[in-house]
Amino acid sequence: MEILHVTAECYPVAKAGGLGDVAGALPKYQVQLGHIAKLVMPMYRTKFLFQNEFDVVHKGAFNMGPMWFNYTIIKEQTSKLGFDLYLVDINGLLDREQVYGYNDDAERFTAFQIAVVDWVAKWEHKPDVVHVHDYHAGLVPFMMQNCYAYRHLAAIPTVLTIHNAQYQGWMGWDKSSYLPAYDSWQWGKLDWKDSINPLASAVKCAHRVTTVSYSYLEEMRQEANGLEKLFQYEQGKCTGILNGIDDKVWDPAVDTYIDTNYSLKDIDKGKLASKKVLCDEFNLDIEKPLFVFIGRLVGEKAADLLPRAIYDSVYHLEGKMCFLVLGSGDPQVEWELSNLNMPLAGYYNSKIGYNEKLSHQMYAGADFLLMPSRVEPCGLNQMYAMRYGTIPIVRNTGGLKDTVVDIGETGGYGIKFNDAKVWDITYSIHRAMELYADKPKIKGIKKKLMQIDNSWETSAQHYIDLYQSLQ
């Protein structure tokens, strides 16, 4: 079976969040299962582009409203990621360093999708399935089925995976001319609440829709940033497939990002060495439990609650723990977290920004990982943490609900709470402190965490089964 993945991100080419990690792993594991997996994404100006060799495989052109664009498709020569990687170059739109955050993102990703569909339309053979990820590729199923120039692609099954339904790519109808000429009777497949909504369009047009955890699928029927009724209506073609992690990349025994590698047999020694690196760099006490937060500093992650939760915990528990935060996002949250560095010196520190190496070191060296998310479609951080023997403290939502069992339950190995509130976070930290004091118990939990299988093998096969059901 030949699968074409269409995505805005893919690690290590360009990554802004969990989508990049999933897109970088899923096709690789599908290849290992004996299938042909290809991935196409924009050609951002990243280090990966300049450090690798590519071949030009296609050139084309299209108009987007009054604008005319030439595009080029290039292919990485060695398939070093474990699958065929294709990049779409459109000068003036995709030739940027960052993935998102530009005023013309609507134009950028619409043009990217048109180029992809136009390219596939020129293939001598056709893929068995086109798998699109999030709203950045959400218009692809509509164009394949309804644009006059591409209707010969309509028989190809399409699958949409929703990594985060909060982001939908809304565009005003004044931009409808961007799309290639299409059957105007089908305008309703683009529309949601008087806007062109690429994510809603993909839900309507794709043959199957998946979410990245079972619980998130259920939650979207009650809270999906305005798409609740759509998910209720289309529930018959929706299914949850839990994300996995690339356990070859996220393996403390071979991880090149951490200073001291370790495995199950020397977990205590390895984690202590990793913790020392962090404590030395950030002026923290190695004798105290270390709590870390790694991720985007945005409302979805409840990052706005962290400054107060951290301050209250240090104050009420008399500084018996340390905190380290890595992330970027809301400027106000960044400012509040940075402002804690001085008053809580010795107990707390932060690093504002994105740092892949430091994140790996934190997973390895921390005792506990905080994830108080308001919304968490799947969550990968808790799985990374478990792989490194770090205990997750999570809100009981989405994929966190599906992947973490509370220590109060039989066989539990994490700490869960129900509400995204400061009190719930601080109470969970208090529970963690009690656990930390029980050395035999916490040692057993850390060993158990490292043996939990969250790899991609099972999930990759679930996707293959889904594709085959459409043939």
NORGIZI-V704877 format. One record per residue. N is the residue number from 1. PHI is phi in degrees with one decimal (none if undefined). NEAR is the number of other C-alpha atoms within 8 Angstrom. Layout:
n->[N | N]
phi->[PHI | PHI]
near->[NEAR | NEAR]
This chain:
n->[1 | 2 | 3 | 4 | 5 | 6 | 7 | 8 | 9 | 10 | 11 | 12 | 13 | 14 | 15 | 16 | 17 | 18 | 19 | 20 | 21 | 22 | 23 | 24 | 25 | 26 | 27 | 28 | 29 | 30 | 31 | 32 | 33 | 34 | 35 | 36 | 37 | 38 | 39 | 40 | 41 | 42 | 43 | 44 | 45 | 46 | 47 | 48 | 49 | 50 | 51 | 52 | 53 | 54 | 55 | 56 | 57 | 58 | 59 | 60 | 61 | 62 | 63 | 64 | 65 | 66 | 67 | 68 | 69 | 70 | 71 | 72 | 73 | 74 | 75 | 76 | 77 | 78 | 79 | 80 | 81 | 82 | 83 | 84 | 85 | 86 | 87 | 88 | 89 | 90 | 91 | 92 | 93 | 94 | 95 | 96 | 97 | 98 | 99 | 100 | 101 | 102 | 103 | 104 | 105 | 106 | 107 | 108 | 109 | 110 | 111 | 112 | 113 | 114 | 115 | 116 | 117 | 118 | 119 | 120 | 121 | 122 | 123 | 124 | 125 | 126 | 127 | 128 | 129 | 130 | 131 | 132 | 133 | 134 | 135 | 136 | 137 | 138 | 139 | 140 | 141 | 142 | 143 | 144 | 145 | 146 | 147 | 148 | 149 | 150 | 151 | 152 | 153 | 154 | 155 | 156 | 157 | 158 | 159 | 160 | 161 | 162 | 163 | 164 | 165 | 166 | 167 | 168 | 169 | 170 | 171 | 172 | 173 | 174 | 175 | 176 | 177 | 178 | 179 | 180 | 181 | 182 | 183 | 184 | 185 | 186 | 187 | 188 | 189 | 190 | 191 | 192 | 193 | 194 | 195 | 196 | 197 | 198 | 199 | 200 | 201 | 202 | 203 | 204 | 205 | 206 | 207 | 208 | 209 | 210 | 211 | 212 | 213 | 214 | 215 | 216 | 217 | 218 | 219 | 220 | 221 | 222 | 223 | 224 | 225 | 226 | 227 | 228 | 229 | 230 | 231 | 232 | 233 | 234 | 235 | 236 | 237 | 238 | 239 | 240 | 241 | 242 | 243 | 244 | 245 | 246 | 247 | 248 | 249 | 250 | 251 | 252 | 253 | 254 | 255 | 256 | 257 | 258 | 259 | 260 | 261 | 262 | 263 | 264 | 265 | 266 | 267 | 268 | 269 | 270 | 271 | 272 | 273 | 274 | 275 | 276 | 277 | 278 | 279 | 280 | 281 | 282 | 283 | 284 | 285 | 286 | 287 | 288 | 289 | 290 | 291 | 292 | 293 | 294 | 295 | 296 | 297 | 298 | 299 | 300 | 301 | 302 | 303 | 304 | 305 | 306 | 307 | 308 | 309 | 310 | 311 | 312 | 313 | 314 | 315 | 316 | 317 | 318 | 319 | 320 | 321 | 322 | 323 | 324 | 325 | 326 | 327 | 328 | 329 | 330 | 331 | 332 | 333 | 334 | 335 | 336 | 337 | 338 | 339 | 340 | 341 | 342 | 343 | 344 | 345 | 346 | 347 | 348 | 349 | 350 | 351 | 352 | 353 | 354 | 355 | 356 | 357 | 358 | 359 | 360 | 361 | 362 | 363 | 364 | 365 | 366 | 367 | 368 | 369 | 370 | 371 | 372 | 373 | 374 | 375 | 376 | 377 | 378 | 379 | 380 | 381 | 382 | 383 | 384 | 385 | 386 | 387 | 388 | 389 | 390 | 391 | 392 | 393 | 394 | 395 | 396 | 397 | 398 | 399 | 400 | 401 | 402 | 403 | 404 | 405 | 406 | 407 | 408 | 409 | 410 | 411 | 412 | 413 | 414 | 415 | 416 | 417 | 418 | 419 | 420 | 421 | 422 | 423 | 424 | 425 | 426 | 427 | 428 | 429 | 430 | 431 | 432 | 433 | 434 | 435 | 436 | 437 | 438 | 439 | 440 | 441 | 442 | 443 | 444 | 445 | 446 | 447 | 448 | 449 | 450 | 451 | 452 | 453 | 454 | 455 | 456 | 457 | 458 | 459 | 460 | 461 | 462 | 463 | 464 | 465 | 466 | 467 | 468 | 469 | 470 | 471]
phi->[none | -110.1 | -116.9 | -111.9 | -91.9 | -119.5 | -151.4 | -89.3 | -134.4 | -166.0 | -77.1 | -99.4 | -69.9 | -159.4 | -140.6 | -119.4 | -169.1 | -62.8 | -54.4 | -62.2 | -65.8 | -65.0 | -64.6 | -80.3 | -108.4 | -55.8 | -61.8 | -62.5 | -72.5 | -68.4 | -63.4 | -64.3 | -82.8 | 100.5 | -110.7 | -99.9 | -119.8 | -123.8 | -135.1 | -124.2 | -152.3 | -65.0 | -92.7 | -68.3 | -89.5 | -108.7 | -58.6 | -58.2 | -60.9 | -83.7 | -97.4 | -132.3 | -104.6 | -133.1 | -115.0 | -77.9 | -115.1 | -164.4 | -131.4 | -157.0 | -153.3 | -159.1 | -105.0 | -125.7 | 64.5 | -80.9 | -97.1 | -119.1 | -129.3 | -93.3 | -135.0 | -131.7 | -106.2 | -118.9 | -123.6 | -65.1 | -70.5 | -107.0 | 52.9 | -66.5 | -82.7 | 97.3 | -158.8 | -78.1 | -109.2 | -119.8 | -120.6 | -104.7 | -106.0 | -132.5 | -60.0 | 92.3 | -124.7 | -100.4 | -84.5 | -126.0 | -79.7 | -92.4 | -76.3 | -127.7 | 101.7 | -103.4 | -64.4 | -105.5 | -59.1 | -61.1 | -68.7 | -60.6 | -79.1 | -65.6 | -63.1 | -55.6 | -67.8 | -61.4 | -61.8 | -62.5 | -65.1 | -62.7 | -64.7 | -61.6 | -61.8 | -90.6 | -63.3 | -69.1 | -112.3 | -123.3 | -66.3 | -76.8 | -155.7 | -111.3 | -109.9 | -103.5 | -122.3 | 61.0 | -67.6 | -61.9 | -119.9 | -70.7 | -85.5 | -60.8 | -59.2 | -61.5 | -64.8 | -64.3 | -99.4 | -127.0 | -80.9 | -55.2 | -71.7 | -123.2 | -65.4 | -70.8 | -93.2 | -61.5 | -78.1 | -75.7 | -62.8 | -123.1 | -126.5 | -108.7 | -110.7 | -97.5 | -90.7 | -161.6 | -78.2 | -68.6 | -105.8 | -126.2 | 74.9 | -51.6 | -138.3 | -70.9 | -66.6 | -66.3 | -100.5 | -63.3 | -70.3 | -63.7 | -76.7 | -58.4 | -50.0 | -136.6 | -65.9 | -64.2 | -65.5 | -97.9 | -58.3 | -62.6 | -76.0 | -99.4 | -88.8 | -152.0 | 55.9 | 67.9 | -134.1 | -75.7 | -122.3 | -57.8 | -68.5 | -61.6 | -60.6 | -65.5 | -62.1 | -71.9 | -96.2 | -64.6 | -70.7 | -140.4 | -125.9 | -120.9 | -116.0 | -91.4 | -163.4 | -69.8 | -67.0 | -64.3 | -60.8 | -65.9 | -66.8 | -66.6 | -74.2 | -110.9 | -149.6 | -144.1 | 52.5 | 100.2 | -102.5 | -56.9 | -66.5 | -65.3 | -69.1 | -65.4 | -68.8 | -95.8 | -60.4 | -64.2 | -108.0 | -104.6 | -146.9 | -100.6 | -127.8 | -66.4 | -61.8 | -115.5 | -126.1 | -80.8 | -76.5 | -87.7 | -80.1 | -96.0 | -140.5 | -62.4 | -74.0 | -130.9 | -59.7 | -79.4 | -81.4 | -100.8 | -74.9 | -128.3 | -78.9 | -155.4 | -132.4 | -59.9 | -73.7 | -128.9 | -61.2 | -63.0 | -65.9 | -68.1 | -68.5 | -64.1 | -65.1 | -67.5 | -65.5 | -62.0 | -57.6 | -66.4 | -66.0 | -66.2 | -72.3 | -112.9 | 57.5 | -120.1 | -89.4 | -67.4 | -77.4 | -100.4 | -61.9 | -108.6 | -103.8 | -128.5 | -126.7 | -131.4 | 154.5 | -73.4 | -90.8 | -133.5 | -60.4 | -56.1 | -87.4 | 58.4 | -65.1 | -65.5 | -86.1 | -62.7 | -55.3 | -69.5 | -62.6 | -67.9 | -61.1 | -63.7 | -65.8 | -63.0 | -71.0 | -75.3 | -102.4 | 55.1 | 64.9 | -87.5 | -144.7 | -128.1 | -129.1 | -140.2 | -119.8 | -128.0 | 165.9 | -151.4 | 159.8 | -61.4 | -57.0 | -65.7 | -66.6 | -57.4 | -63.9 | -64.2 | -68.4 | -65.2 | -70.7 | -84.2 | -58.8 | -77.4 | -63.8 | -110.5 | -55.5 | 93.5 | -115.7 | -152.7 | -156.6 | -144.0 | -130.5 | -85.9 | 138.2 | -110.7 | -149.3 | -62.4 | -62.4 | -63.7 | -62.1 | -63.1 | -63.1 | -71.5 | -59.6 | -74.2 | -94.8 | -78.2 | -91.2 | -138.2 | -112.9 | -92.4 | -140.3 | -87.8 | -51.2 | -76.4 | -131.4 | -148.3 | -51.0 | -134.2 | 86.1 | -109.6 | -57.1 | -65.8 | -72.8 | -59.6 | -58.7 | -61.8 | -59.2 | -101.5 | 76.5 | -104.4 | -81.8 | -81.7 | -115.3 | -133.4 | -79.2 | -80.3 | -147.9 | 49.6 | -67.9 | -64.4 | -63.0 | -82.4 | -114.4 | -123.0 | -110.1 | -67.6 | -64.4 | -79.1 | -101.9 | -58.9 | 75.2 | -67.7 | -144.9 | -142.8 | -124.6 | -123.4 | -141.7 | -96.5 | -117.6 | -81.6 | -136.6 | -57.8 | -60.7 | -64.2 | -66.5 | -66.6 | -65.6 | -66.3 | -63.9 | -62.3 | -61.8 | -63.7 | -62.8 | -64.3 | -64.4 | -61.1 | -72.7 | -94.1 | -59.1 | -61.3 | -67.3 | -68.8 | -65.3 | -65.4 | -66.2 | -62.0 | -66.5 | -63.5 | -57.9 | -67.8 | -100.1 | -72.8 | -92.3 | -112.5 | -72.3 | -82.6 | -53.7 | -66.8 | -65.5 | -60.7 | -68.2 | -60.0 | -66.2 | -60.5 | -60.6 | -65.1 | -58.9 | -65.3 | -68.6 | -95.7 | -78.9]
near->[6 | 10 | 13 | 12 | 14 | 12 | 14 | 11 | 13 | 15 | 10 | 8 | 10 | 12 | 13 | 8 | 6 | 10 | 11 | 15 | 12 | 12 | 13 | 12 | 11 | 10 | 14 | 12 | 11 | 14 | 12 | 7 | 7 | 6 | 10 | 10 | 14 | 13 | 13 | 13 | 13 | 10 | 11 | 13 | 10 | 9 | 7 | 9 | 11 | 8 | 6 | 7 | 8 | 8 | 8 | 9 | 8 | 8 | 9 | 10 | 9 | 9 | 10 | 12 | 9 | 5 | 6 | 9 | 10 | 10 | 12 | 12 | 12 | 13 | 12 | 13 | 7 | 4 | 9 | 6 | 8 | 8 | 13 | 11 | 11 | 12 | 11 | 16 | 13 | 13 | 9 | 5 | 8 | 13 | 11 | 8 | 7 | 7 | 11 | 5 | 6 | 5 | 5 | 6 | 9 | 9 | 8 | 10 | 10 | 12 | 9 | 13 | 12 | 13 | 13 | 10 | 12 | 10 | 10 | 8 | 9 | 6 | 7 | 4 | 4 | 7 | 10 | 10 | 12 | 13 | 12 | 14 | 15 | 15 | 12 | 13 | 14 | 16 | 14 | 12 | 11 | 15 | 15 | 13 | 12 | 12 | 13 | 9 | 7 | 14 | 11 | 9 | 9 | 10 | 6 | 10 | 13 | 12 | 14 | 15 | 12 | 11 | 12 | 7 | 11 | 6 | 6 | 11 | 10 | 8 | 9 | 9 | 8 | 5 | 8 | 8 | 9 | 9 | 11 | 12 | 8 | 10 | 9 | 5 | 5 | 9 | 8 | 7 | 9 | 13 | 12 | 9 | 4 | 7 | 11 | 13 | 13 | 15 | 13 | 14 | 15 | 15 | 10 | 8 | 9 | 13 | 9 | 10 | 13 | 12 | 16 | 16 | 15 | 14 | 12 | 16 | 13 | 8 | 10 | 12 | 12 | 7 | 9 | 11 | 7 | 6 | 11 | 12 | 8 | 8 | 10 | 8 | 7 | 10 | 8 | 5 | 8 | 11 | 11 | 12 | 12 | 11 | 11 | 11 | 14 | 9 | 9 | 5 | 6 | 10 | 10 | 12 | 7 | 7 | 10 | 5 | 9 | 12 | 8 | 7 | 10 | 13 | 9 | 7 | 5 | 8 | 11 | 7 | 8 | 12 | 12 | 9 | 10 | 15 | 13 | 10 | 10 | 12 | 11 | 8 | 6 | 7 | 9 | 12 | 9 | 9 | 4 | 8 | 13 | 12 | 13 | 13 | 11 | 11 | 8 | 9 | 14 | 11 | 8 | 9 | 14 | 13 | 13 | 9 | 9 | 10 | 11 | 8 | 12 | 10 | 10 | 9 | 12 | 13 | 8 | 7 | 8 | 7 | 10 | 8 | 11 | 15 | 11 | 12 | 11 | 15 | 13 | 12 | 9 | 8 | 7 | 6 | 13 | 12 | 8 | 9 | 11 | 10 | 8 | 13 | 11 | 6 | 6 | 10 | 10 | 9 | 12 | 12 | 16 | 10 | 8 | 10 | 7 | 7 | 7 | 7 | 8 | 8 | 10 | 10 | 13 | 12 | 12 | 15 | 15 | 14 | 10 | 13 | 16 | 11 | 11 | 12 | 13 | 11 | 8 | 13 | 12 | 13 | 10 | 10 | 7 | 11 | 11 | 11 | 14 | 14 | 14 | 12 | 15 | 16 | 15 | 14 | 14 | 14 | 15 | 10 | 13 | 15 | 16 | 14 | 11 | 9 | 7 | 13 | 12 | 10 | 10 | 5 | 7 | 5 | 6 | 10 | 13 | 12 | 15 | 12 | 10 | 8 | 7 | 11 | 7 | 10 | 7 | 11 | 12 | 12 | 8 | 12 | 10 | 8 | 9 | 10 | 9 | 8 | 10 | 9 | 6 | 8 | 8 | 6 | 8 | 10 | 9 | 8 | 11 | 13 | 11 | 10 | 14 | 11 | 7 | 8 | 4 | 8 | 9 | 14 | 8 | 7 | 11 | 11 | 10 | 9 | 9 | 9 | 8 | 8 | 11 | 7 | 6 | 7 | 6]
